[in-house]
Amino acid sequence: GKLVGSLGALCLEGTDNEGRKVVTNVGSGFTDAERANLWANRASLVGRVVEVQYQEITEAQNTPGIYSLRFPTFKRFRNDK
């Protein structure tokens, strides 16, 4: 498809402000140019802090204690954390 050879989504894992473990994929919020650039430099993305906009946090259906973001959209990489 259109995204062959570029970034499809970022796989994110972390904790929210309440200490809940959040695991989600973020595939929205990228331009085609950003996708190509991020894919070409994907090794440098591991461990980076990402700012994401979302509607709500929901508990995963099959994995108690793990949460996900509903309708996540990439905003930016955080360099201050």
A tleap script that builds the chain and sets N, CA, C and O, in Angstrom:
source leaprc.protein.ff14SB
mol = sequence {
  NGLY LYS LEU VAL GLY SER LEU GLY ALA LEU
  CYS LEU GLU GLY THR ASP ASN GLU GLY ARG
  LYS VAL VAL THR ASN VAL GLY SER GLY PHE
  THR ASP ALA GLU ARG ALA ASN LEU TRP ALA
  ASN ARG ALA SER LEU VAL GLY ARG VAL VAL
  GLU VAL GLN TYR GLN GLU ILE THR GLU ALA
  GLN ASN THR PRO GLY ILE TYR SER LEU ARG
  PHE PRO THR PHE LYS ARG PHE ARG ASN ASP
  CLYS
}
set mol.1.N position { 0.812 -1.191 0.000 }
set mol.1.CA position { 0.000 0.000 0.000 }
set mol.1.C position { 0.851 1.248 0.000 }
set mol.1.O position { 2.043 1.221 -0.306 }
set mol.2.N position { 0.222 2.309 0.342 }
set mol.2.CA position { 0.849 3.617 0.325 }
set mol.2.C position { 2.047 3.722 1.274 }
set mol.2.O position { 3.001 4.444 0.986 }
set mol.3.N position { 2.003 3.010 2.396 }
set mol.3.CA position { 3.043 3.169 3.416 }
set mol.3.C position { 4.179 2.153 3.320 }
set mol.3.O position { 5.017 2.090 4.220 }
set mol.4.N position { 4.226 1.365 2.261 }
set mol.4.CA position { 5.321 0.408 2.098 }
set mol.4.C position { 6.637 1.170 2.031 }
set mol.4.O position { 6.769 2.125 1.265 }
set mol.5.N position { 7.600 0.750 2.827 }
set mol.5.CA position { 8.906 1.401 2.843 }
set mol.5.C position { 8.947 2.658 3.680 }
set mol.5.O position { 9.895 3.436 3.577 }
set mol.6.N position { 7.916 2.877 4.525 }
set mol.6.CA position { 7.919 4.023 5.430 }
set mol.6.C position { 7.255 3.610 6.742 }
set mol.6.O position { 6.812 2.472 6.890 }
set mol.7.N position { 7.193 4.518 7.667 }
set mol.7.CA position { 6.630 4.251 8.984 }
set mol.7.C position { 5.126 4.024 8.902 }
set mol.7.O position { 4.412 4.813 8.281 }
set mol.8.N position { 4.643 2.960 9.520 }
set mol.8.CA position { 3.205 2.728 9.641 }
set mol.8.C position { 2.699 3.287 10.957 }
set mol.8.O position { 1.716 4.028 10.987 }
set mol.9.N position { 3.376 2.932 12.059 }
set mol.9.CA position { 2.987 3.404 13.385 }
set mol.9.C position { 4.170 3.278 14.340 }
set mol.9.O position { 5.078 2.476 14.125 }
set mol.10.N position { 4.142 4.076 15.386 }
set mol.10.CA position { 5.089 3.938 16.481 }
set mol.10.C position { 4.460 3.026 17.518 }
set mol.10.O position { 3.275 3.159 17.825 }
set mol.11.N position { 5.233 2.108 18.058 }
set mol.11.CA position { 4.783 1.237 19.142 }
set mol.11.C position { 5.273 1.862 20.446 }
set mol.11.O position { 6.476 1.974 20.680 }
set mol.12.N position { 4.335 2.263 21.284 }
set mol.12.CA position { 4.678 2.998 22.497 }
set mol.12.C position { 4.353 2.205 23.750 }
set mol.12.O position { 3.389 1.442 23.795 }
set mol.13.N position { 5.183 2.404 24.767 }
set mol.13.CA position { 4.960 1.796 26.068 }
set mol.13.C position { 5.434 2.766 27.128 }
set mol.13.O position { 6.501 3.365 26.996 }
set mol.14.N position { 4.646 2.923 28.178 }
set mol.14.CA position { 5.020 3.817 29.259 }
set mol.14.C position { 3.984 3.774 30.360 }
set mol.14.O position { 3.177 2.848 30.432 }
set mol.15.N position { 4.009 4.784 31.220 }
set mol.15.CA position { 3.026 4.899 32.292 }
set mol.15.C position { 2.369 6.266 32.221 }
set mol.15.O position { 2.978 7.241 31.780 }
set mol.16.N position { 1.118 6.325 32.661 }
set mol.16.CA position { 0.428 7.610 32.696 }
set mol.16.C position { 0.679 8.270 34.048 }
set mol.16.O position { 1.446 7.752 34.861 }
set mol.17.N position { 0.037 9.408 34.289 }
set mol.17.CA position { 0.250 10.158 35.530 }
set mol.17.C position { -0.237 9.424 36.769 }
set mol.17.O position { 0.145 9.769 37.887 }
set mol.18.N position { -1.080 8.410 36.577 }
set mol.18.CA position { -1.599 7.630 37.702 }
set mol.18.C position { -0.824 6.333 37.908 }
set mol.18.O position { -1.184 5.522 38.762 }
set mol.19.N position { 0.245 6.132 37.126 }
set mol.19.CA position { 1.087 4.953 37.267 }
set mol.19.C position { 0.595 3.722 36.529 }
set mol.19.O position { 1.142 2.637 36.722 }
set mol.20.N position { -0.426 3.861 35.686 }
set mol.20.CA position { -0.941 2.726 34.916 }
set mol.20.C position { -0.027 2.466 33.721 }
set mol.20.O position { 0.438 3.402 33.069 }
set mol.21.N position { 0.228 1.184 33.438 }
set mol.21.CA position { 1.051 0.817 32.287 }
set mol.21.C position { 0.215 0.974 31.023 }
set mol.21.O position { -0.873 0.407 30.914 }
set mol.22.N position { 0.733 1.750 30.063 }
set mol.22.CA position { 0.033 2.025 28.809 }
set mol.22.C position { 0.866 1.472 27.656 }
set mol.22.O position { 2.057 1.759 27.541 }
set mol.23.N position { 0.216 0.667 26.797 }
set mol.23.CA position { 0.845 0.108 25.598 }
set mol.23.C position { -0.076 0.422 24.433 }
set mol.23.O position { -1.253 0.064 24.466 }
set mol.24.N position { 0.438 1.089 23.397 }
set mol.24.CA position { -0.409 1.463 22.262 }
set mol.24.C position { 0.430 1.682 21.013 }
set mol.24.O position { 1.650 1.823 21.094 }
set mol.25.N position { -0.219 1.711 19.870 }
set mol.25.CA position { 0.411 2.061 18.600 }
set mol.25.C position { -0.156 3.393 18.147 }
set mol.25.O position { -1.357 3.634 18.268 }
set mol.26.N position { 0.704 4.262 17.623 }
set mol.26.CA position { 0.260 5.565 17.128 }
set mol.26.C position { 0.635 5.661 15.657 }
set mol.26.O position { 1.816 5.678 15.309 }
set mol.27.N position { -0.378 5.723 14.791 }
set mol.27.CA position { -0.143 5.802 13.357 }
set mol.27.C position { -0.684 7.063 12.723 }
set mol.27.O position { -0.517 7.265 11.520 }
set mol.28.N position { -1.334 7.924 13.506 }
set mol.28.CA position { -1.890 9.178 12.985 }
set mol.28.C position { -1.014 10.348 13.396 }
set mol.28.O position { -0.296 10.290 14.394 }
set mol.29.N position { -1.089 11.407 12.608 }
set mol.29.CA position { -0.393 12.637 12.956 }
set mol.29.C position { 0.925 12.851 12.237 }
set mol.29.O position { 1.629 13.820 12.522 }
set mol.30.N position { 1.274 11.972 11.312 }
set mol.30.CA position { 2.532 12.072 10.573 }
set mol.30.C position { 2.262 12.492 9.135 }
set mol.30.O position { 1.280 12.062 8.530 }
set mol.31.N position { 3.139 13.337 8.589 }
set mol.31.CA position { 3.089 13.627 7.159 }
set mol.31.C position { 3.825 12.508 6.432 }
set mol.31.O position { 4.538 11.727 7.061 }
set mol.32.N position { 3.660 12.424 5.124 }
set mol.32.CA position { 4.379 11.407 4.344 }
set mol.32.C position { 5.887 11.602 4.454 }
set mol.32.O position { 6.634 10.626 4.526 }
set mol.33.N position { 6.340 12.854 4.468 }
set mol.33.CA position { 7.773 13.141 4.588 }
set mol.33.C position { 8.300 12.710 5.958 }
set mol.33.O position { 9.390 12.147 6.056 }
set mol.34.N position { 7.530 12.972 7.011 }
set mol.34.CA position { 7.944 12.552 8.353 }
set mol.34.C position { 8.025 11.029 8.437 }
set mol.34.O position { 8.957 10.485 9.029 }
set mol.35.N position { 7.052 10.345 7.847 }
set mol.35.CA position { 7.056 8.881 7.857 }
set mol.35.C position { 8.316 8.325 7.192 }
set mol.35.O position { 8.952 7.417 7.727 }
set mol.36.N position { 8.677 8.867 6.031 }
set mol.36.CA position { 9.862 8.396 5.313 }
set mol.36.C position { 11.124 8.668 6.128 }
set mol.36.O position { 12.000 7.807 6.214 }
set mol.37.N position { 11.229 9.859 6.728 }
set mol.37.CA position { 12.395 10.230 7.520 }
set mol.37.C position { 12.503 9.372 8.780 }
set mol.37.O position { 13.588 8.893 9.110 }
set mol.38.N position { 11.398 9.175 9.479 }
set mol.38.CA position { 11.422 8.354 10.690 }
set mol.38.C position { 11.778 6.910 10.375 }
set mol.38.O position { 12.503 6.271 11.138 }
set mol.39.N position { 11.279 6.393 9.268 }
set mol.39.CA position { 11.592 5.007 8.884 }
set mol.39.C position { 13.078 4.862 8.559 }
set mol.39.O position { 13.706 3.868 8.923 }
set mol.40.N position { 13.626 5.848 7.881 }
set mol.40.CA position { 15.048 5.800 7.522 }
set mol.40.C position { 15.946 5.886 8.755 }
set mol.40.O position { 17.074 5.393 8.738 }
set mol.41.N position { 15.451 6.510 9.821 }
set mol.41.CA position { 16.233 6.693 11.043 }
set mol.41.C position { 15.611 5.959 12.228 }
set mol.41.O position { 15.752 6.401 13.368 }
set mol.42.N position { 14.931 4.853 11.979 }
set mol.42.CA position { 14.149 4.178 13.017 }
set mol.42.C position { 14.980 3.687 14.192 }
set mol.42.O position { 14.457 3.617 15.305 }
set mol.43.N position { 16.232 3.348 14.001 }
set mol.43.CA position { 17.062 2.873 15.112 }
set mol.43.C position { 17.250 3.958 16.172 }
set mol.43.O position { 17.419 3.644 17.350 }
set mol.44.N position { 17.222 5.214 15.774 }
set mol.44.CA position { 17.418 6.318 16.722 }
set mol.44.C position { 16.152 6.661 17.500 }
set mol.44.O position { 16.199 7.509 18.390 }
set mol.45.N position { 15.021 6.027 17.190 }
set mol.45.CA position { 13.758 6.334 17.858 }
set mol.45.C position { 13.554 5.566 19.158 }
set mol.45.O position { 12.774 5.990 20.012 }
set mol.46.N position { 14.243 4.449 19.314 }
set mol.46.CA position { 14.058 3.608 20.496 }
set mol.46.C position { 14.424 4.392 21.749 }
set mol.46.O position { 15.514 4.955 21.852 }
set mol.47.N position { 13.490 4.419 22.704 }
set mol.47.CA position { 13.725 5.097 23.974 }
set mol.47.C position { 13.367 6.565 24.000 }
set mol.47.O position { 13.461 7.197 25.053 }
set mol.48.N position { 12.961 7.127 22.879 }
set mol.48.CA position { 12.597 8.553 22.849 }
set mol.48.C position { 11.233 8.767 23.493 }
set mol.48.O position { 10.386 7.874 23.489 }
set mol.49.N position { 11.030 9.958 24.046 }
set mol.49.CA position { 9.761 10.321 24.679 }
set mol.49.C position { 8.886 10.992 23.637 }
set mol.49.O position { 9.336 11.881 22.915 }
set mol.50.N position { 7.623 10.560 23.562 }
set mol.50.CA position { 6.684 11.048 22.558 }
set mol.50.C position { 5.500 11.706 23.251 }
set mol.50.O position { 5.012 11.206 24.264 }
set mol.51.N position { 5.042 12.821 22.710 }
set mol.51.CA position { 3.819 13.466 23.185 }
set mol.51.C position { 2.681 13.045 22.261 }
set mol.51.O position { 2.776 13.165 21.039 }
set mol.52.N position { 1.607 12.552 22.863 }
set mol.52.CA position { 0.479 12.011 22.106 }
set mol.52.C position { -0.814 12.642 22.609 }
set mol.52.O position { -1.013 12.800 23.814 }
set mol.53.N position { -1.682 12.999 21.683 }
set mol.53.CA position { -3.027 13.460 22.029 }
set mol.53.C position { -3.962 12.260 21.898 }
set mol.53.O position { -3.801 11.459 20.977 }
set mol.54.N position { -4.925 12.120 22.789 }
set mol.54.CA position { -5.843 10.981 22.745 }
set mol.54.C position { -7.158 11.365 23.403 }
set mol.54.O position { -7.237 12.377 24.099 }
set mol.55.N position { -8.203 10.547 23.183 }
set mol.55.CA position { -9.506 10.824 23.783 }
set mol.55.C position { -9.603 10.329 25.214 }
set mol.55.O position { -10.056 11.056 26.098 }
set mol.56.N position { -9.178 9.093 25.445 }
set mol.56.CA position { -9.245 8.536 26.786 }
set mol.56.C position { -8.322 7.332 26.898 }
set mol.56.O position { -7.831 6.805 25.899 }
set mol.57.N position { -8.099 6.911 28.139 }
set mol.57.CA position { -7.315 5.708 28.408 }
set mol.57.C position { -8.308 4.600 28.746 }
set mol.57.O position { -9.209 4.788 29.564 }
set mol.58.N position { -8.132 3.441 28.103 }
set mol.58.CA position { -9.028 2.309 28.346 }
set mol.58.C position { -8.215 1.084 28.741 }
set mol.58.O position { -7.076 0.922 28.304 }
set mol.59.N position { -8.797 0.227 29.562 }
set mol.59.CA position { -8.110 -1.000 29.952 }
set mol.59.C position { -8.218 -2.018 28.827 }
set mol.59.O position { -9.282 -2.182 28.230 }
set mol.60.N position { -7.125 -2.697 28.540 }
set mol.60.CA position { -7.102 -3.715 27.491 }
set mol.60.C position { -8.070 -4.834 27.849 }
set mol.60.O position { -8.146 -5.242 29.007 }
set mol.61.N position { -8.805 -5.328 26.870 }
set mol.61.CA position { -9.829 -6.349 27.121 }
set mol.61.C position { -9.250 -7.675 27.568 }
set mol.61.O position { -9.812 -8.322 28.451 }
set mol.62.N position { -8.151 -8.094 26.985 }
set mol.62.CA position { -7.600 -9.421 27.269 }
set mol.62.C position { -6.412 -9.411 28.209 }
set mol.62.O position { -5.852 -10.464 28.513 }
set mol.63.N position { -6.017 -8.218 28.680 }
set mol.63.CA position { -4.826 -8.131 29.527 }
set mol.63.C position { -5.102 -7.188 30.695 }
set mol.63.O position { -4.849 -5.988 30.587 }
set mol.64.N position { -5.617 -7.711 31.808 }
set mol.64.CA position { -5.896 -6.849 32.962 }
set mol.64.C position { -4.637 -6.134 33.447 }
set mol.64.O position { -3.558 -6.725 33.484 }
set mol.65.N position { -4.776 -4.885 33.814 }
set mol.65.CA position { -3.643 -4.098 34.307 }
set mol.65.C position { -2.869 -3.382 33.227 }
set mol.65.O position { -1.975 -2.592 33.532 }
set mol.66.N position { -3.187 -3.636 31.972 }
set mol.66.CA position { -2.551 -2.957 30.842 }
set mol.66.C position { -3.597 -2.039 30.208 }
set mol.66.O position { -4.745 -2.439 30.010 }
set mol.67.N position { -3.202 -0.830 29.898 }
set mol.67.CA position { -4.115 0.162 29.342 }
set mol.67.C position { -3.674 0.585 27.950 }
set mol.67.O position { -2.524 0.377 27.563 }
set mol.68.N position { -4.588 1.177 27.206 }
set mol.68.CA position { -4.317 1.641 25.852 }
set mol.68.C position { -4.927 3.026 25.678 }
set mol.68.O position { -5.778 3.438 26.466 }
set mol.69.N position { -4.491 3.741 24.647 }
set mol.69.CA position { -5.031 5.059 24.352 }
set mol.69.C position { -6.078 4.948 23.246 }
set mol.69.O position { -5.879 4.244 22.256 }
set mol.70.N position { -7.174 5.639 23.426 }
set mol.70.CA position { -8.220 5.635 22.404 }
set mol.70.C position { -7.983 6.789 21.451 }
set mol.70.O position { -7.870 7.936 21.883 }
set mol.71.N position { -7.906 6.504 20.168 }
set mol.71.CA position { -7.663 7.465 19.092 }
set mol.71.C position { -6.403 8.309 19.327 }
set mol.71.O position { -6.482 9.537 19.358 }
set mol.72.N position { -5.236 7.656 19.494 }
set mol.72.CA position { -3.997 8.406 19.706 }
set mol.72.C position { -3.524 9.097 18.423 }
set mol.72.O position { -3.645 8.544 17.330 }
set mol.73.N position { -2.987 10.303 18.568 }
set mol.73.CA position { -2.423 11.073 17.463 }
set mol.73.C position { -1.064 11.617 17.905 }
set mol.73.O position { -0.954 12.257 18.951 }
set mol.74.N position { -0.039 11.360 17.104 }
set mol.74.CA position { 1.313 11.854 17.375 }
set mol.74.C position { 1.333 13.374 17.344 }
set mol.74.O position { 0.778 13.987 16.432 }
set mol.75.N position { 1.974 13.986 18.343 }
set mol.75.CA position { 2.139 15.442 18.368 }
set mol.75.C position { 3.597 15.844 18.139 }
set mol.75.O position { 3.888 16.669 17.273 }
set mol.76.N position { 4.518 15.254 18.923 }
set mol.76.CA position { 5.933 15.600 18.780 }
set mol.76.C position { 6.794 14.692 19.641 }
set mol.76.O position { 6.305 13.991 20.528 }
set mol.77.N position { 8.084 14.723 19.356 }
set mol.77.CA position { 9.060 14.088 20.222 }
set mol.77.C position { 9.435 15.096 21.290 }
set mol.77.O position { 9.569 16.286 21.005 }
set mol.78.N position { 9.605 14.629 22.522 }
set mol.78.CA position { 9.981 15.508 23.627 }
set mol.78.C position { 11.477 15.389 23.859 }
set mol.78.O position { 11.991 14.289 24.066 }
set mol.79.N position { 12.169 16.498 23.827 }
set mol.79.CA position { 13.608 16.503 24.084 }
set mol.79.C position { 13.926 16.960 25.503 }
set mol.79.O position { 15.082 16.927 25.924 }
set mol.80.N position { 12.901 17.385 26.241 }
set mol.80.CA position { 13.106 17.887 27.598 }
set mol.80.C position { 12.976 16.808 28.651 }
set mol.80.O position { 13.152 17.083 29.838 }
set mol.81.N position { 12.673 15.584 28.243 }
set mol.81.CA position { 12.498 14.496 29.218 }
set mol.81.C position { 13.408 13.339 28.890 }
set mol.81.O position { 13.404 12.331 29.597 }
savepdb mol mol.pdb
quit
